Amino acid sequence: MKKINIPKNALVILIGASGAGKSTFAKKHFEKYEIVSSDVCRGMVSNAENTMDANTETFELLEFIVSKRLKRGLLTVIDATNVHSDSRKNLLKIAKKHHVLSVAIVLNLPEEVSIQRNKTREDRDFGNHVIRNHKRSLRRSLKFLKKEGFKKIYKFKTEEEVNEIEGISRDKLYNDKKEFKGPFDIIGDIHGCYDETISLLEKLNYQIEINPEDEENFGIKVTHPEDRKVIFLGDLVDRGPNSPAVLKLAMSMVKNGNAFCVPGNHDVKLKKKLEGRNVQTKHGLKETLEQLENETDAFKEQIREFIYGLTSHYIFDDGNLVVSHAGLREEMHGRTSGEVRTFCLYGETTGEIDEFGLPVRYNWASEYRGKAKVVYGHTPVKNAEWFNNTMDLDTGCVFGGKLTALRYPESELVSVPAKEMYCEPSRPFDVDETENSSQQMNDEILEIDNLLGKKYIDTELQNNILIKEENAIPALETMTRWGIDPRWMIYLPPTMSPCATSNLEEYLEHPKEAIQYYQKRGVSKIICEEKHMGSRAILVICKDTSVVKKRFGIDSKNPGICYTRTGRNFFSNKTLEQQFIYRISEVLTKANFWEEFETDWVCLDAELMPWSAKAQLLLKNQYSAVGSAAKQSLNATLKQLEKAKDRNIEGLDAVLEKVSHKSEAIDKYISSYQNYCWDVTYLDDFKLAPFHILATEGKTYDDKTHLWHMKAIAKICHADPKIMLKTKFQIVDTSKEEDIEKAIAWWEDLTNKKGEGFVVKPLDFIAYHKNEFLQPAIKCRGKEYLRIIYGPEYDLQENLKRLKNRGLTKKRTLARKEFSLGIDALKHFVRKQPLRKTHERVFGILAMESEMVDPRL
Amino acid sequence: MLLTITAKDENAEEISYLFHKHPDKFQTSEITVGKTHVFYPEVSKEQTTIALMLDIDPIEMVRGKRNLSGKGFSLQQYVNDKPYIASSFLSSAIIKMFSTALNGKCNNKPELVSKKYNFEISISVVSAPKGGEKLIHDLFEPLGYSLEIERHILDEKFTNWGESKYYSVTLKNEITVQDLLTHLYVLIPVLDFDKHYYVGEAEVKKLLEKGKNWLPNHPLKDLISNRYFLGFKSLQNKMYQILEEDSEEESEEISKEEKIRKKTLHQERLDVVLRKMKESNVSSVIDLGCGEGKLLKKLIKEPQFKKITGTDVSFNALSFAKEKIYFDKLNSRQLERISLFQSSLLYKDTRFSGYDAAAIVEVIEHLEESRLEHFEKAIFEHAKPKKIFLTTPNKEYNIKYEGLENGKFRHNDHRFEWTRNEFENWAEKVAEKYNYEVEFFPIGEIDEKVGASSQMGVFSLDE
């Protein structure tokens, strides 16, 4: 024998007496970390490789390592004598647990070889009787290896035979089709519904040629202009009107390489029958057999071979897609064992029987947390839908439902209705329309595991975003004590960095630096949007409350919600909230938004004014309080200083001047915060200024420019200018000096009128420079506005100088991370991914907000 | 901030000797976070005014100080009233500028030290966040002052925002300079109830020294010392120890009695829960929303409970609970019995499962009513303990609390409070949905009309 073959992720157990050359063999044919040696383990737990009293600990450690490796799908080689069946038993058990095949490589060399070798080794001072005992045990167990559960056994009797082995080839498993990346059309349980299958294929744009039967592949030729491939999810046969035709179609397509097929339980039962085994013909096999009566024996043999040759599950697209008939737990993906096959064919049952006399199925998908999408059939459901990244595509065609295909990777569903009910379902699969979907039911309560401790989150824009444990701790408290229902909280806004500090003497922030940030990074078009001074508000608004129930799974009195940047309900007054939400929903209806965007809900990012509506307490306890104290105190001081000046006291001029500056600063400060306050008596006293359309059904809008957003929003505002406020903006070509000057002049005008300032954004929602995405926005705040951030006296000369020393790096790092998480949260929501995905992302944003950053930035 | 002291006497200008500041000079000194100036706006034989002015540097004031964001208003220290109000900075300035007068010295004219003047003192502005106008009166009047107080409104444009906590105060008294300064030195920070520096044992000495002539006889000495030490009981006790054994005992007795009265309701609640738990033969208990660990401490003492777990969403509360039960000193056997962790009752947490009993004492009213649905699922559907002991206030009883405004909740973090009927309806609905039986018990003294202060539902899982 020159070459031996083993499965790619096998457990390889070397068997041989001490001194048989196992370690040498292992080192020659396997990688360093693939070899788990009992000698090394013994050394680790006892400081020496030949300690005799550490057996228990040695093998506990060895088995622990083996378990971890097999769990991770790594080929593992055991370098131990393994001559007793007892010692192999545990290892085989571990392999079985992880659905990995075991291979035995037996080095059954003559005793003399071992004795001779051990003589030359100082650490092997045991007597030759040990080797003789090993040999005896080995001989005794050799013929039972197959029975013990080894899938492959290789035996070598001489040193020559061992030396002849040139290499060990590692075979890919049958289920490994990772190199096939699609596009696919995955079709659920057909059960002999041939006509529907043909209609569905045509709808999917397949070209179907049916020629006389005597030609190759039953005369059937199916192709797709874009070279798409079909994946049949099994249960091609039984119950329905034309199982033979379905078989012919599937068999020809698989043979031609236009389709893959996994077996279903019905297919396997048919195979057993065709093999002459005694199976019950209930549940539709009888019909299939009748339909096959006129077919040739050769065809029946072809069917048997076809089904026999099917692999129970496949992994496609680099591991991103797994298909099988009845689904598959994550730990079984890409593995092989009887249990895996049984799972693929029958799913998992609890052993209980339900009121319809059918086995109660365990809902493995509710626990599924894997990255790969699992698409399967087997259990008829009314509608196919994503549930924890899995989808059941059996929409009960044969029971009068429909036949459904999932387009991958597009994630679109295409279906054709059943022509008739061919078979009465024994358990109704029609669910009540008003019920929440399985995903929504599952999402009614989230698990805390996804939030606690240190976490890394991958997003489309950035990978490995770290959420620190010390930040998750306060976030959990905030979320629990103040957060709105997680099913509403599909987004939280990122923090926004100010521009670099201005080098102009009298400014802390100036538009020049904000524009330069993008200009220097090669962004040619930017947009400056007026920054309104109110409170940040995220709005999720639906067409009506039935949409809330259907899409968000919430029983709500209002057709939407408005919440703050930390996920708290914006309104504390319930009546006002209800009026406001209804009003905005009506605005959208009036603006024809629902039709135009083909949606019945929207998520808006906005500023809601006045500031005083939300910040009443803050204004009372902090802003006006400071103003009131300062004004009185400084007035009194000025008065007395002037008296002293009248007495011609020397040396107080500088102080007098400073106090009058302070006094002016306080007046400006008071008028600055007052400017953002007005009393709210009527709904129309509110002003809502949206600036991003974040998401609608099935879509996010991060691929649209900010100009698009501004235009779309202007249209909404137009429908009700009393409550809606259009945001003013300017587009700037960063290569044109006059554009820049114009923007700066506009900013000066805005801020002179006590406006907050503006926000500079790249025209594209997401802009890149050297493969790094840039800050999504940079704010540039006006001089007067900054008083309410940095304190009333911040711009006194000696103060401003010191305040200019500020660092933005941390703020900007956070801004990028939070932006990535926010966009990703929305994407997961619109793709109907499990809510925990969205929630862990918004939770991450909230956690980051407890990071220590200068709050004035 | 400005303090002016005006003497209206014959030879009024002689106070410049006492204050040890030249009447025709503008004098400046550095203090920790800015400057202080002394000058005389007015000097004559009949009437002389000395002014002490603070020029706090708002940037220096906050340098190196960190404000945990997420806790209150994050810009608090930047948009701050401290530069403009009379606070502990004023006390520092008094020490800096008037130390000789404060210490009762006057080298040139020692006879003036004990001379009483007709003083008029103005302070712009005094901050009295807790106590207001009444407290200003109560602090100064026993010392012989007559007062004029002007309260300032928050905002002239938005008069509906109401009054501020700031006052311009004018005090009049015939008094020595030394006494006047010691009064201001102590009472100004007491009104503000804050200090700009670390409050430690040195404060005891300072208060005793500055207050020795008047504090022991001041009717509010308890309040003054309590606030002066920012509520640190240990410092206050230390002061009483040094001051006089007698008065200490007296006041301690009062406070002990008060404590006992105050403790009753919550203690009783915990005792009822504990008694019911013991009767119901449970051996593993999880305290959901354990807070600072009061119930845990009781549970630990009972040998009946073999496994005791506490959980709370507040990490701070858990730290207190850890201290309370000496968690860090537990041995490995005790650690098998007792555990603590942070969690939330609005999420599914597998660590909640497997207990005979759960205690949920005065917790649900701190959850948003709209999120009770999540609480129900987390506890009744998933954690599923065999018994649940759940208490919540009885809203009807609120009318028995004096000082509790009609319609207000007992605690400002309560999101709702239920009547007995509301609670029972909720509990029965939940019990039915999740297969529990529920029984109700009043907690506290029972009033014929409105029932007891608190109410408990004991849920038992149907098995």
HADDOCK unambig.tbl for C-alpha pairs under 7 A between the chains (distance, minus, plus):
assign (segid A and resid 445 and name CA) (segid B and resid 347 and name CA) 6.11 0.50 0.50
assign (segid A and resid 445 and name CA) (segid B and resid 348 and name CA) 6.50 0.50 0.50
assign (segid A and resid 445 and name CA) (segid B and resid 374 and name CA) 5.98 0.50 0.50
assign (segid A and resid 445 and name CA) (segid B and resid 377 and name CA) 6.92 0.50 0.50
assign (segid A and resid 446 and name CA) (segid B and resid 347 and name CA) 5.33 0.50 0.50
assign (segid A and resid 446 and name CA) (segid B and resid 348 and name CA) 5.90 0.50 0.50
assign (segid A and resid 447 and name CA) (segid B and resid 347 and name CA) 5.33 0.50 0.50
assign (segid A and resid 447 and name CA) (segid B and resid 348 and name CA) 4.52 0.50 0.50
assign (segid A and resid 447 and name CA) (segid B and resid 349 and name CA) 6.12 0.50 0.50
assign (segid A and resid 448 and name CA) (segid B and resid 347 and name CA) 5.37 0.50 0.50
assign (segid A and resid 448 and name CA) (segid B and resid 348 and name CA) 5.84 0.50 0.50
assign (segid A and resid 448 and name CA) (segid B and resid 349 and name CA) 5.58 0.50 0.50
assign (segid A and resid 476 and name CA) (segid B and resid 313 and name CA) 6.97 0.50 0.50
assign (segid A and resid 477 and name CA) (segid B and resid 313 and name CA) 5.39 0.50 0.50
assign (segid A and resid 477 and name CA) (segid B and resid 314 and name CA) 5.96 0.50 0.50
assign (segid A and resid 480 and name CA) (segid B and resid 344 and name CA) 6.48 0.50 0.50
assign (segid A and resid 480 and name CA) (segid B and resid 346 and name CA) 6.65 0.50 0.50
assign (segid A and resid 481 and name CA) (segid B and resid 367 and name CA) 6.37 0.50 0.50
assign (segid A and resid 485 and name CA) (segid B and resid 371 and name CA) 6.64 0.50 0.50
assign (segid A and resid 620 and name CA) (segid B and resid 161 and name CA) 6.68 0.50 0.50
assign (segid A and resid 624 and name CA) (segid B and resid 154 and name CA) 5.35 0.50 0.50
assign (segid A and resid 624 and name CA) (segid B and resid 155 and name CA) 5.85 0.50 0.50
assign (segid A and resid 625 and name CA) (segid B and resid 154 and name CA) 5.61 0.50 0.50
assign (segid A and resid 625 and name CA) (segid B and resid 164 and name CA) 6.22 0.50 0.50
assign (segid A and resid 626 and name CA) (segid B and resid 80 and name CA) 6.07 0.50 0.50
assign (segid A and resid 626 and name CA) (segid B and resid 81 and name CA) 4.74 0.50 0.50
assign (segid A and resid 628 and name CA) (segid B and resid 152 and name CA) 6.98 0.50 0.50
assign (segid A and resid 628 and name CA) (segid B and resid 154 and name CA) 5.56 0.50 0.50
assign (segid A and resid 628 and name CA) (segid B and resid 155 and name CA) 6.64 0.50 0.50
assign (segid A and resid 629 and name CA) (segid B and resid 81 and name CA) 6.58 0.50 0.50
assign (segid A and resid 629 and name CA) (segid B and resid 84 and name CA) 6.03 0.50 0.50
assign (segid A and resid 629 and name CA) (segid B and resid 85 and name CA) 6.63 0.50 0.50
assign (segid A and resid 629 and name CA) (segid B and resid 125 and name CA) 6.44 0.50 0.50
assign (segid A and resid 629 and name CA) (segid B and resid 166 and name CA) 6.23 0.50 0.50
assign (segid A and resid 630 and name CA) (segid B and resid 84 and name CA) 5.10 0.50 0.50
assign (segid A and resid 632 and name CA) (segid B and resid 124 and name CA) 6.53 0.50 0.50
assign (segid A and resid 632 and name CA) (segid B and resid 125 and name CA) 6.81 0.50 0.50
assign (segid A and resid 633 and name CA) (segid B and resid 1 and name CA) 5.28 0.50 0.50
assign (segid A and resid 633 and name CA) (segid B and resid 2 and name CA) 6.52 0.50 0.50
assign (segid A and resid 633 and name CA) (segid B and resid 84 and name CA) 5.77 0.50 0.50
assign (segid A and resid 633 and name CA) (segid B and resid 124 and name CA) 4.81 0.50 0.50
assign (segid A and resid 633 and name CA) (segid B and resid 125 and name CA) 5.56 0.50 0.50
assign (segid A and resid 634 and name CA) (segid B and resid 1 and name CA) 6.98 0.50 0.50
assign (segid A and resid 636 and name CA) (segid B and resid 2 and name CA) 6.96 0.50 0.50
assign (segid A and resid 636 and name CA) (segid B and resid 124 and name CA) 6.59 0.50 0.50
assign (segid A and resid 637 and name CA) (segid B and resid 2 and name CA) 5.71 0.50 0.50
assign (segid A and resid 640 and name CA) (segid B and resid 41 and name CA) 5.56 0.50 0.50
assign (segid A and resid 641 and name CA) (segid B and resid 41 and name CA) 6.57 0.50 0.50
assign (segid A and resid 643 and name CA) (segid B and resid 41 and name CA) 4.91 0.50 0.50
assign (segid A and resid 643 and name CA) (segid B and resid 42 and name CA) 6.99 0.50 0.50
assign (segid A and resid 644 and name CA) (segid B and resid 40 and name CA) 6.03 0.50 0.50
assign (segid A and resid 644 and name CA) (segid B and resid 41 and name CA) 3.95 0.50 0.50
assign (segid A and resid 644 and name CA) (segid B and resid 42 and name CA) 6.72 0.50 0.50
assign (segid A and resid 649 and name CA) (segid B and resid 24 and name CA) 5.74 0.50 0.50
assign (segid A and resid 649 and name CA) (segid B and resid 25 and name CA) 6.12 0.50 0.50
assign (segid A and resid 649 and name CA) (segid B and resid 26 and name CA) 6.61 0.50 0.50
assign (segid A and resid 650 and name CA) (segid B and resid 25 and name CA) 6.65 0.50 0.50
assign (segid A and resid 650 and name CA) (segid B and resid 26 and name CA) 6.53 0.50 0.50
assign (segid A and resid 651 and name CA) (segid B and resid 26 and name CA) 6.04 0.50 0.50
assign (segid A and resid 652 and name CA) (segid B and resid 26 and name CA) 6.22 0.50 0.50
assign (segid A and resid 788 and name CA) (segid B and resid 79 and name CA) 6.74 0.50 0.50
assign (segid A and resid 789 and name CA) (segid B and resid 75 and name CA) 6.75 0.50 0.50
assign (segid A and resid 789 and name CA) (segid B and resid 79 and name CA) 6.94 0.50 0.50
assign (segid A and resid 790 and name CA) (segid B and resid 78 and name CA) 5.67 0.50 0.50
assign (segid A and resid 790 and name CA) (segid B and resid 79 and name CA) 6.75 0.50 0.50
assign (segid A and resid 791 and name CA) (segid B and resid 78 and name CA) 5.19 0.50 0.50
assign (segid A and resid 791 and name CA) (segid B and resid 79 and name CA) 4.56 0.50 0.50
assign (segid A and resid 799 and name CA) (segid B and resid 59 and name CA) 6.90 0.50 0.50
assign (segid A and resid 850 and name CA) (segid B and resid 69 and name CA) 5.99 0.50 0.50
assign (segid A and resid 850 and name CA) (segid B and resid 70 and name CA) 6.11 0.50 0.50
assign (segid A and resid 852 and name CA) (segid B and resid 69 and name CA) 6.99 0.50 0.50
assign (segid A and resid 855 and name CA) (segid B and resid 74 and name CA) 6.16 0.50 0.50
assign (segid A and resid 855 and name CA) (segid B and resid 75 and name CA) 6.33 0.50 0.50
assign (segid A and resid 856 and name CA) (segid B and resid 75 and name CA) 6.82 0.50 0.50
